[in-house]
């Protein structure tokens, strides 16, 4: 088992505080990319939001590299060969994988993605993790190097952080929708990769809960049965990752405050 130093753990905790302070989805993306680059020295970090539907596969990278116009289509066409998405490799959510994990996989080394995308860009080593994978949508983070491979300690650090990255990303998406902001900043073509989001009904229920209404009162106002309101409320709890109505209200209000909205 890899032991991380006290200084590394302190830096990781500081990074987690920065994630909590991100006031918008866009700010969170930037914080993830910048923070990971500082914690795990590398040549570059990308957060890629992808729609995986065959025939319409698209990727929106953060940050957008200057060469994306040339090499982006190559990545989009062959992205399913990537170790994070390759069914034969079977990467799990929040479980880092490296190119070195594929050394015994001739298909990877011979793949168009490796030879036509990573090799021309000088990327010989990468450690990457999925922070969201639901059906035809995925969000992955990759750290790249040209020379030195990523060691066990760096991989262990990413594994420690990945569940937190996943939580904050999902929370930002969900609260983004809860605040009625349908534009999550990744373009209409892949907008639906937002993962769990509140429906219009759920947003209405959350609004009246914030106003202090009881379930019976919400049912009367919305002309629903109390049982239906309770079902909506349970869905809201699950999507926000909370267990009580008080916590749900606090999450929604806290995110709006950070985003500068009343």
Buried (B, 14 or more C-beta within 10 A) or exposed (E): EEEBEEEBEEBBEEBBEBBEEBBBBBBBBBBBBBBBBEBBEBBBBBBBBBBBEEEEBBBBBBBEEEEBEEBBEBBBBBBBBBBBBBEEBEBEBBEBBBBBBBEEBEEBEEBEBBEBBBEEBEBBBBBBBBBBBBEBBBBBBBBBBEEEBBEEBBBBBBBBBBEBBBBBBBBBBBBBBBBEBEEBBBEEEBBBBBBBBBEEBBBBBBBBBBEEBEBEBBBEBBEBEBEBBBBBBEBBBEBBBBEEBEEBBBBBBEBBEBBEEE
